[in-house]
Structures are given as C-alpha cells and as structure tokens.
Amino acid sequence: MKPLVFISTGDPLGVGPEVTVKALKNPLVQQACHPVLLGEPCSLARAGFTDRLGRLINMEACECLQDAQPGPTPAGGLISFKALELACQMAGQTGCSLVTAPISKQSWAMAGIPYTGHTEFLREKAGKNGLMMFVSGRLRCALATEHFAIKDVASLLTKHRVFHTAREFIQALEKLGIKNPQIALCALNPHAGDNGKFGSEEQTCLAPVVRMLNRKKVCAHGPFPADSLWLAHARGRYDGVLCMYHDQALLPLKIAAKEPIVHVTAGLKFTRTSPTHGTAFDIAGKNRADESSMISAILFAAERSKRPQI
C-alpha cells in the first residue's frame, strides 16, 4: 500500500499548480504515494491535471481568476488559504504528510488572512514548535529566526530562543535517522565577533547556549563564522548547521546544494514539506517552472507519511 500525501497547490496564479502537475507525472512520485490535491480546479486543469495523476478534493472554482494575469490577488490569497486549511485538517486527522506549493504572502494580506505565511499558520494549528529546516542530501540547516528584518535579528536572539531551537533541530535530525547528531551554530557577526570588536552576541548569547547544550549532553559546537562553518559542513564535519537568520542559511545552501532542496517544518503533528521557491509570478503560465524541488518535497513527505489502513 502506498501512503497518502496531501498537497495544497498554492496560489492559483503562481507556479504552484504547474510544478505540482509536473511533479505528479514523475515516475518516482507515482510509485511513492497516492497524492490528494487541494486547490483551485481550473488552474490545475490549465496545468494539465487529470484524474489519473491523483485525487482532487474539489475546491470551489473561482471565476474571477479565469482571465486574471499572474500576480497577487485577494481571490488567489483566499483560495490558497482555504486549500491549506483543509489540507492541514486532513493531515492532522490521518497523520499523513502535507506538501504545500507556494502561496503569496501579499495575496494573503490582500485577502485579510491573519497569518504571514505557512509556518505561522501551521504552528498554531499543528504544533507550536514548528522548526523551519532545509535538507539537501547531507546538507541540513535550521533557522533560529525566520522572516524578520535584518535590523531586528540581534534583539530576537535570546538564549531561550536559540537553546530551544537547537533542541528542536537535534530532535528533527534524530527523526531523520541520525544517531547522536552533531550541530554547529553560525555566528551572527563577521569573524564570530572577533572577541567583541564586531558585536557581542557570540559572547553574551551563542557561546553560553553551546555550553548549556553540552551540559544537556547535546553535541553542539561554535559559534563559528558562517563562511568557514558552511565549508566544514559541506565537507561532512557536522550533521547540521543552526543559522541565525534566513539568508545565512538559504544563500550558501542554494549555492552548495548538489540535490534539490526540501523545506521541512519539523516538530508538527505530521510531516510538512514544500519546495524552496516562491510563486514566481513572472513565469507563471509559461511552462517554464522547474519542478525538481517539488518532486523532492513529495518524495521526502511520502517516505514519512502513514499508509492507509485496510
């Protein structure tokens, strides 16, 4: 029996429907799972979806999107949110995995959705400790802070936040089958602050957290300058890197990764994955979107999804 995987197909005016349909045509995906799609049916039909590719939970078609140009819209925000809401409910009831195609945060705001994105919604509905994590082969990283302005990051890095994020990261790595995982913390400042010359966060927050983790028998190291740490991780020195802010993780990961990257929200009641790109409104509807990250997201989710009971 192949496992069920729920897929919310994202903003109907973005590339979500396209990359979903392309991924479902991949033989590895077809062998790995029974996909259940939740999304706007007309956008999926335009992308080439047919019943042989999976089951579609028939969300209401939105006539106002029929001739709409790709871009943020209240209708796109509302229907993508409703699809996610139902997919999350079904994944929670069954324990099956959830894959989310890209939504537009601007569309959600235009529709009055009170969440900034997937992760914030999933934390409220499926587990408050949702950890933003990225995996590409042996490259693995997690974020201590997520979608915040750079100017705010230093004030957000408390010992409590970094310590608990590191513990969640360790637990997530263990669930991936890594025994006694070793993680390293990226420094916030250049040269790890150079003994306080370029900032004190390494001395006042990050180094104390590493000592706290070690006392809890967690194999944590650092903080190390981000450039040298990523090089060491790419060479296999650590099982995962805990980054202090978004681009400290995503920029080196996207350069170093030799396999498609999967975004994982760890610590929820079910496995949730997504591709690591956005709605790409500029190429939506042009059959130019690369589905490789969506394929990897579905395969990762399928490996960790519950199988239907007979």
Phi, psi and chi 1 to 4 in degrees:
 res  aa     phi    psi   chi1   chi2   chi3   chi4
   1 MET       -  127.3  -68.4  -69.2  -67.9      -
   2 LYS   -82.7  146.9  -67.1 -173.9  -70.4 -172.5
   3 PRO   -74.3  155.9   28.0  -35.4      -      -
   4 LEU   -81.3  143.0  -67.6  175.1      -      -
   5 VAL  -133.1  123.1  171.7      -      -      -
   6 PHE   -87.1  137.6  -63.6  102.8      -      -
   7 ILE  -130.1  114.5  -56.3  172.8      -      -
   8 SER   -88.8  128.8   61.2      -      -      -
   9 THR   -91.1    9.5   59.4      -      -      -
  10 GLY    78.1 -163.2      -      -      -      -
  11 ASP   -66.7  125.1 -165.3  -62.8      -      -
  12 PRO   -66.5  -16.2   21.3  -32.0      -      -
  13 LEU   -98.4    2.2  -65.5  176.7      -      -
  14 GLY  -100.8 -161.8      -      -      -      -
  15 VAL   -89.6    1.6  -63.1      -      -      -
  16 GLY   -54.5  -53.3      -      -      -      -
  17 PRO   -58.4  -39.8  -27.2   37.0      -      -
  18 GLU   -65.1  -50.2  178.6 -174.9  -28.2      -
  19 VAL   -68.7  -30.0  -64.6      -      -      -
  20 THR   -64.6  -49.9  -60.4      -      -      -
  21 VAL   -64.5  -42.7  171.1      -      -      -
  22 LYS   -60.4  -41.8  -75.5 -179.4  173.8  178.6
  23 ALA   -64.8  -39.4      -      -      -      -
  24 LEU   -66.6  -20.3  -64.7 -177.4      -      -
  25 LYS   -82.5   -9.2  -67.0  178.5  179.2  178.6
  26 ASN   -72.4  130.2 -177.2  -83.6      -      -
  27 PRO   -58.0  -34.9  -23.8   33.5      -      -
  28 LEU   -66.1  -39.6  -67.5  177.2      -      -
  29 VAL   -66.2  -43.0  170.4      -      -      -
  30 GLN   -61.6  -34.0  -66.8  176.8   -5.4      -
  31 GLN   -78.3  -22.7  -65.7  167.9   13.5      -
  32 ALA   -88.9  -27.2      -      -      -      -
  33 CYS  -159.2  167.5   66.1      -      -      -
  34 HIS  -101.8  105.2  -70.4  -61.9      -      -
  35 PRO   -80.2  139.8   26.6  -30.2      -      -
  36 VAL  -122.5  115.1  179.4      -      -      -
  37 LEU   -97.4  144.3  -83.5   62.7      -      -
  38 LEU  -131.1  113.7  -61.0   97.9      -      -
  39 GLY  -178.9 -177.3      -      -      -      -
  40 GLU   -77.1  119.5 -159.7  -81.8  -36.2      -
  41 PRO   -65.6  -35.5   19.7  -30.5      -      -
  42 CYS   -66.7  -39.8  -65.4      -      -      -
  43 SER   -66.0  -35.2   63.0      -      -      -
  44 LEU   -70.8  -39.3  -72.1  163.1      -      -
  45 ALA   -62.8  -41.1      -      -      -      -
  46 ARG   -63.2  -30.6  -74.1 -164.9  -62.1  -90.0
  47 ALA   -81.1   -6.4      -      -      -      -
  48 GLY   103.5   15.9      -      -      -      -
  49 PHE   -71.7  136.1  177.5   78.2      -      -
  50 THR  -134.0  164.4   63.7      -      -      -
  51 ASP   -61.2  -24.8  -69.9  -16.9      -      -
  52 ARG   -70.6  -15.6   69.5  176.6 -176.7   83.2
  53 LEU   -86.5  -15.4  -65.4  176.6      -      -
  54 GLY   159.3 -177.0      -      -      -      -
  55 ARG   -99.1  134.5  177.4 -172.7  172.8 -163.8
  56 LEU  -108.7  120.3  173.2   61.8      -      -
  57 ILE   -77.0  113.0  -57.5  -63.7      -      -
  58 ASN   -74.5   88.4 -162.1    8.9      -      -
  59 MET   -67.6  155.5  -53.1  -67.4  -67.8      -
  60 GLU   -63.4  128.4 -178.3 -179.7   -6.8      -
  61 ALA   -66.5  142.3      -      -      -      -
  62 CYS  -109.5  104.9 -172.7      -      -      -
  63 GLU   -63.4  -29.6  -66.7 -177.2    4.3      -
  64 CYS   -69.7  -10.3   62.3      -      -      -
  65 LEU   -95.7   -4.5  -65.4  175.5      -      -
  66 GLN   -57.6  -45.8  -64.0  -55.9  -54.5      -
  67 ASP  -111.0   13.1  -60.5  -43.0      -      -
  68 ALA   -73.3  144.1      -      -      -      -
  69 GLN   -82.5  149.8  -65.3  -60.7  -50.9      -
  70 PRO   -54.7  135.3  -27.0   36.4      -      -
  71 GLY   153.6  171.4      -      -      -      -
  72 PRO   -66.3  135.6  -16.1   29.4      -      -
  73 THR  -146.6  150.9   61.6      -      -      -
  74 PRO   -60.5  -39.5  -22.9   33.2      -      -
  75 ALA   -64.7  -42.8      -      -      -      -
  76 GLY   -62.8  -39.3      -      -      -      -
  77 GLY   -64.6  -43.8      -      -      -      -
  78 LEU   -66.8  -45.5 -176.9   59.9      -      -
  79 ILE   -71.6  -33.4 -160.4  161.4      -      -
  80 SER   -69.1  -34.1   62.4      -      -      -
  81 PHE   -69.7  -43.3  176.8   73.4      -      -
  82 LYS   -61.7  -38.2  -73.4 -177.6  175.7  179.3
  83 ALA   -64.2  -44.4      -      -      -      -
  84 LEU   -62.8  -44.0  171.3   65.7      -      -
  85 GLU   -58.6  -46.3 -165.8  172.8   37.7      -
  86 LEU   -70.3  -39.5 -178.1   55.0      -      -
  87 ALA   -62.6  -40.5      -      -      -      -
  88 CYS   -64.1  -42.0  178.0      -      -      -
  89 GLN   -61.6  -43.1  179.6 -177.4  -16.3      -
  90 MET   -70.4  -39.1  -63.6  174.4   75.6      -
  91 ALA   -65.0  -39.9      -      -      -      -
  92 GLY   -64.7  -36.5      -      -      -      -
  93 GLN   -73.2  -31.7  -69.1  171.9  -13.5      -
  94 THR  -103.8  -21.6   61.6      -      -      -
  95 GLY    79.6    5.1      -      -      -      -
  96 CYS   -79.5  160.8  -63.9      -      -      -
  97 SER   -76.6  158.2  -64.8      -      -      -
  98 LEU  -124.0  130.4  169.7   62.4      -      -
  99 VAL  -115.3  131.9  179.7      -      -      -
 100 THR  -116.4  122.2   60.7      -      -      -
 101 ALA   -77.0  163.8      -      -      -      -
 102 PRO   -64.9  137.3  -20.9   32.5      -      -
 103 ILE  -108.3  166.2   57.0   94.2      -      -
 104 SER  -103.0  117.6  164.7      -      -      -
 105 LYS   -61.1  -33.9  -66.5  178.6  173.4   61.9
 106 GLN   -67.0  -40.5 -173.3  176.5   -9.6      -
 107 SER   -63.1  -40.8  -66.2      -      -      -
 108 TRP   -61.2  -42.9  -84.3   22.2      -      -
 109 ALA   -64.3  -40.6      -      -      -      -
 110 MET   -63.7  -31.2  -66.3  167.7   70.8      -
 111 ALA   -87.1   -1.0      -      -      -      -
 112 GLY    77.3   21.8      -      -      -      -
 113 ILE   -72.5  126.9  -54.4  -58.6      -      -
 114 PRO   -85.2   32.4   32.3  -35.5      -      -
 115 TYR  -133.4  145.4  -57.8   96.2      -      -
 116 THR   -80.7  -18.4   55.7      -      -      -
 117 GLY   179.7 -173.2      -      -      -      -
 118 HIS   -55.0  -51.1  -78.4  118.8      -      -
 119 THR   -60.6  -42.8  -55.5      -      -      -
 120 GLU   -64.6  -40.4  -67.0   75.8   15.8      -
 121 PHE   -64.7  -46.1  170.6   79.3      -      -
 122 LEU   -66.5  -34.6  -69.1  166.8      -      -
 123 ARG   -61.2  -39.7  -79.2 -160.6 -177.3  112.6
 124 GLU   -72.8  -36.7 -179.8  175.4  -49.8      -
 125 LYS   -97.3  -22.0  -58.1  -61.4 -178.3 -179.5
 126 ALA  -137.3   13.5      -      -      -      -
 127 GLY   139.7  113.9      -      -      -      -
 128 LYS   -68.0  -15.5   62.6 -179.6 -179.9  178.9
 129 ASN   -97.7   24.0  -65.3  -37.7      -      -
 130 GLY   -55.2  123.3      -      -      -      -
 131 LEU  -105.9  128.8  171.2   70.1      -      -
 132 MET   -80.8  116.2 -169.8  174.5  -74.6      -
 133 MET  -137.0  150.1  175.8  177.2  167.7      -
 134 PHE  -131.9  138.8  -59.1   89.2      -      -
 135 VAL  -133.0  132.2  178.4      -      -      -
 136 SER  -144.2   97.9  174.6      -      -      -
 137 GLY    61.2 -122.5      -      -      -      -
 138 ARG   -90.8    2.2  -64.6 -177.0   64.4 -179.5
 139 LEU   -90.6  126.2  -62.3  177.1      -      -
 140 ARG  -143.2  133.5  -49.2  171.2 -166.8   93.7
 141 CYS  -146.4  160.4   60.3      -      -      -
 142 ALA  -138.7  163.3      -      -      -      -
 143 LEU  -112.3  131.8  -58.5 -177.7      -      -
 144 ALA   -79.1  -35.1      -      -      -      -
 145 THR  -127.7  158.8   67.8      -      -      -
 146 GLU  -119.3 -102.1  -64.1  156.2    1.7      -
 147 HIS   -96.1   80.5  -62.3  121.4      -      -
 148 PHE  -133.7  155.9  -62.8   99.6      -      -
 149 ALA   -65.8  144.4      -      -      -      -
 150 ILE   -55.6  -37.6  -70.0  -67.3      -      -
 151 LYS   -63.7  -18.5   65.1 -178.5  178.4   62.7
 152 ASP   -97.3  -10.3  -63.4  -30.9      -      -
 153 VAL   -62.5  -46.3  170.5      -      -      -
 154 ALA   -57.7  -41.1      -      -      -      -
 155 SER   -71.5  -21.7   62.8      -      -      -
 156 LEU   -83.6  -17.6  -68.2  167.2      -      -
 157 LEU   -83.3   82.8  -71.8  176.8      -      -
 158 THR   -92.9  159.6   64.1      -      -      -
 159 LYS   -58.4  -41.3  -67.6  178.1 -174.8  177.0
 160 HIS   -60.9  -47.6 -179.2  -89.5      -      -
 161 ARG   -62.4  -48.9  176.2 -168.8  -76.1  -93.9
 162 VAL   -67.5  -40.8  178.1      -      -      -
 163 PHE   -60.8  -49.6  177.5   82.6      -      -
 164 HIS   -71.4  -32.6  -74.7  -77.3      -      -
 165 THR   -64.6  -41.7  -57.6      -      -      -
 166 ALA   -62.4  -40.7      -      -      -      -
 167 ARG   -64.0  -42.0  -68.9  -68.2  -63.9  -91.5
 168 GLU   -63.3  -38.4  -69.7  175.0   31.8      -
 169 PHE   -63.5  -45.3 -169.3   24.6      -      -
 170 ILE   -59.1  -46.4  -73.3  -73.4      -      -
 171 GLN   -61.9  -39.1  -68.0  169.7    5.3      -
 172 ALA   -65.8  -39.9      -      -      -      -
 173 LEU   -66.0  -38.2  -67.3  172.1      -      -
 174 GLU   -62.5  -37.9  -70.4  172.3  -18.6      -
 175 LYS   -68.4  -20.6  -71.0 -178.2  178.4  178.8
 176 LEU   -81.7    0.3  -67.3 -178.8      -      -
 177 GLY    95.2   10.9      -      -      -      -
 178 ILE   -89.2  119.5  -58.9  171.0      -      -
 179 LYS   -85.2  133.3  -65.3 -177.5  178.4  179.9
 180 ASN    48.9   58.2  -58.2  -44.0      -      -
 181 PRO   -63.7  144.8   20.1  -30.0      -      -
 182 GLN  -109.6  126.6  -65.3 -164.2   42.2      -
 183 ILE  -117.7  159.8   65.3  168.8      -      -
 184 ALA  -131.9  145.5      -      -      -      -
 185 LEU   -97.6  131.5  -85.2   62.9      -      -
 186 CYS   -73.1  138.3  -84.1      -      -      -
 187 ALA   -69.9  154.3      -      -      -      -
 188 LEU   -79.4  -39.8  174.9   65.6      -      -
 189 ASN  -101.8  160.2  -62.0  -62.7      -      -
 190 PRO   -57.7  141.5  -22.2   32.4      -      -
 191 HIS    56.3   30.0  -56.1  -68.8      -      -
 192 ALA    54.0   34.9      -      -      -      -
 193 GLY    84.1  -15.0      -      -      -      -
 194 ASP    48.6   57.1 -161.7    4.8      -      -
 195 ASN    58.0   37.8  -66.2  -43.9      -      -
 196 GLY    93.6   -4.3      -      -      -      -
 197 LYS   -69.4  -32.5  -67.6  180.0 -178.4  177.8
 198 PHE  -116.0   22.8  -51.6  130.4      -      -
 199 GLY   133.1  153.9      -      -      -      -
 200 SER  -111.7    0.7   60.8      -      -      -
 201 GLU   -61.0  -31.9  -72.2   79.8    9.8      -
 202 GLU   -64.5  -38.6  -73.3   73.6   22.5      -
 203 GLN   -81.1  -36.8  -64.1  169.3  -49.3      -
 204 THR   -90.3  -22.7   60.6      -      -      -
 205 CYS  -124.3  -57.9  176.4      -      -      -
 206 LEU   -72.6  -47.4  -57.5 -177.0      -      -
 207 ALA   -62.4  -43.1      -      -      -      -
 208 PRO   -59.9  -36.2  -26.2   35.2      -      -
 209 VAL   -65.5  -41.0  165.8      -      -      -
 210 VAL   -59.6  -42.1  169.6      -      -      -
 211 ARG   -65.7  -39.6  -66.9 -167.5  -69.7  -90.5
 212 MET   -61.8  -42.5  -68.7  163.3   60.7      -
 213 LEU   -65.1  -41.5  -69.5  165.4      -      -
 214 ASN   -63.1  -36.7  -68.2  160.6      -      -
 215 ARG   -66.3  -25.0  -72.5 -164.4  -68.3  -90.2
 216 LYS   -89.5   13.5  -64.2  -70.0 -174.1  179.5
 217 LYS    66.8   26.9  -51.2  -59.3 -178.6 -176.4
 218 VAL   -97.1  131.9  172.8      -      -      -
 219 CYS   -82.6   86.7  -65.9      -      -      -
 220 ALA  -118.3  146.8      -      -      -      -
 221 HIS  -135.7  161.0  -52.7  -93.2      -      -
 222 GLY   107.4 -162.1      -      -      -      -
 223 PRO   -75.2  143.9   28.3  -34.7      -      -
 224 PHE  -118.1  151.4  -60.1  124.4      -      -
 225 PRO   -54.6  138.4  -24.2   33.7      -      -
 226 ALA   -60.2  -38.0      -      -      -      -
 227 ASP   -65.8  -47.2   52.3   -4.3      -      -
 228 SER   -71.4  -32.8   59.6      -      -      -
 229 LEU   -67.1  -44.1  174.4   53.1      -      -
 230 TRP   -63.6  -35.9  -92.8  103.7      -      -
 231 LEU   -64.5  -43.5 -178.5   60.5      -      -
 232 ALA   -63.6  -40.7      -      -      -      -
 233 HIS   -65.5  -42.2  179.8   45.8      -      -
 234 ALA   -61.7  -26.2      -      -      -      -
 235 ARG   -91.0    5.2  -68.5  174.8  173.8  172.5
 236 GLY    93.2   11.7      -      -      -      -
 237 ARG   -70.5  -36.3  174.5   65.1 -177.0   86.9
 238 TYR  -126.9  158.5  -55.9  102.9      -      -
 239 ASP   -82.6  -19.2  -63.5  -54.8      -      -
 240 GLY  -167.4  156.3      -      -      -      -
 241 VAL  -119.3  126.8  172.3      -      -      -
 242 LEU   -95.6  113.5  179.3   58.3      -      -
 243 CYS   -97.6  153.2  -61.2      -      -      -
 244 MET   -88.4  -22.5  -62.3  -57.3  111.6      -
 245 TYR  -151.9  168.6   57.3   92.8      -      -
 246 HIS   -54.2  -57.8 -176.0  -84.3      -      -
 247 ASP   -73.2  -18.5  -73.4    8.1      -      -
 248 GLN   -65.0  -23.8 -167.1  178.8   57.0      -
 249 ALA   -95.1  -51.9      -      -      -      -
 250 LEU   -72.8  -36.1  -87.8  -63.9      -      -
 251 LEU   -64.6  -56.2 -167.8  154.7      -      -
 252 PRO   -65.6  -33.9   19.2  -29.8      -      -
 253 LEU   -63.5  -44.9  178.8   61.5      -      -
 254 LYS   -69.0  -25.2  -70.7 -174.1  176.2 -177.5
 255 ILE   -78.5  -41.9  -67.7  173.4      -      -
 256 ALA   -83.8  -24.6      -      -      -      -
 257 ALA   -66.1  132.4      -      -      -      -
 258 LYS  -103.1   -6.0  -66.4 -179.0  172.4   59.4
 259 GLU  -125.8  158.5  -58.3  176.1   32.2      -
 260 PRO   -56.1  145.5  -26.3   35.1      -      -
 261 ILE   -94.4  136.7  -56.5  166.6      -      -
 262 VAL  -112.4  130.2  177.5      -      -      -
 263 HIS   -89.5  124.2  172.2 -156.6      -      -
 264 VAL  -119.9  132.3 -177.1      -      -      -
 265 THR   -98.2  103.0  -54.9      -      -      -
 266 ALA   -85.9  155.1      -      -      -      -
 267 GLY    89.6    6.9      -      -      -      -
 268 LEU   -88.6  178.0  -58.8  178.9      -      -
 269 LYS   -74.0  -12.8  -62.4  174.7 -178.0  176.7
 270 PHE  -146.7  166.9   48.3   79.4      -      -
 271 THR   -77.3  130.5  -63.0      -      -      -
 272 ARG  -126.3  129.1  178.3 -100.0  174.5  158.6
 273 THR  -130.2  166.5   66.6      -      -      -
 274 SER  -159.1  160.5   72.2      -      -      -
 275 PRO   -69.6  164.5   24.9  -32.3      -      -
 276 THR  -103.9   34.0   52.1      -      -      -
 277 HIS  -128.6  170.8   56.7   74.5      -      -
 278 GLY   -98.2 -158.5      -      -      -      -
 279 THR   -72.0  -21.9   51.1      -      -      -
 280 ALA    48.3   53.3      -      -      -      -
 281 PHE   -55.5  -27.9  -72.3  129.1      -      -
 282 ASP   -66.7  -24.2   57.7  -38.3      -      -
 283 ILE  -117.2    4.1   61.7  168.9      -      -
 284 ALA   -61.4  137.6      -      -      -      -
 285 GLY    80.4    4.4      -      -      -      -
 286 LYS  -108.5    4.0  -61.7  179.2 -179.5  179.0
 287 ASN    58.4   37.4 -163.6   32.2      -      -
 288 ARG  -114.8   -3.1  -71.0  167.3   48.1 -169.1
 289 ALA   -73.6  139.9      -      -      -      -
 290 ASP   -89.1  121.8 -178.1   -9.6      -      -
 291 GLU   -91.5    2.7   71.0  -85.6   19.9      -
 292 SER   -61.2  -39.9   58.2      -      -      -
 293 SER   -68.3  -35.3 -174.4      -      -      -
 294 MET   -67.3  -40.3 -170.8   64.7  166.3      -
 295 ILE   -58.6  -47.3  -70.3  171.6      -      -
 296 SER   -64.2  -37.7  -66.3      -      -      -
 297 ALA   -63.6  -41.5      -      -      -      -
 298 ILE   -69.0  -42.9  -65.0  173.0      -      -
 299 LEU   -64.5  -41.8  -66.1  176.4      -      -
 300 PHE   -60.7  -44.7 -171.2  100.3      -      -
 301 ALA   -65.7  -40.6      -      -      -      -
 302 ALA   -62.9  -36.9      -      -      -      -
 303 GLU   -63.9  -22.7  -70.7  178.2    4.1      -
 304 ARG  -116.6   14.4  -66.6  156.1 -178.5   83.1
 305 SER   -98.0  148.3 -167.9      -      -      -
 306 LYS   -70.3  146.3  -72.4 -170.1  176.4 -179.6
 307 ARG   -90.6  146.2  -61.9  176.5 -173.9  -85.8
 308 PRO   -62.8  142.8   21.3  -31.2      -      -
 309 GLN   -89.4  137.7  -59.8  -61.8  -50.6      -
 310 ILE   -91.0      -  -58.8  -62.0      -      -
